[in-house]
Amino acid sequence: MCNIIIILLSSASSSLGIFPGETNHIIKATNFHEFYKERKNPASNPMAHNALYNMKVLNRKGSISEQEWEVSRMYIAVKFRKVRESTLDLGDDDVGEDEMKE
């Protein structure tokens, strides 16, 4: 199943011009349970834990509820190879709700 997702992502990204003229910028794709088990120690994997907090995957205690854990089985963590620096300008108009409260 994971291989099918990788093929679809690669094909879609190329078709949409996200990676024009390039092939396979996906480095790795794993089931979320495997991804989390490899990175569950926040001291060893601070970047992964910060990303999970920012995406609101982890609760305030740094864990995932039982219900969310069961659903997360359907998710795949995908690692892409960076092709170039972003030229996207996120001016003041694009500030998220969380940033507006600060």
RAVEN-V819309 format. One record per helix or strand of 3 or more residues. SS is the DSSP state (~ for helix, > for strand). FROM is the first residue (numbers start at 1). LEN is the number of residues. Records with the same first field share a line. If there is no record, write none. Layout:
SS: FROM-LEN ; FROM-LEN
This chain:
~: 2-14 ; 32-7 ; 46-9 ; 66-9 ; 92-3 ; 97-5
>: 26-6 ; 76-5
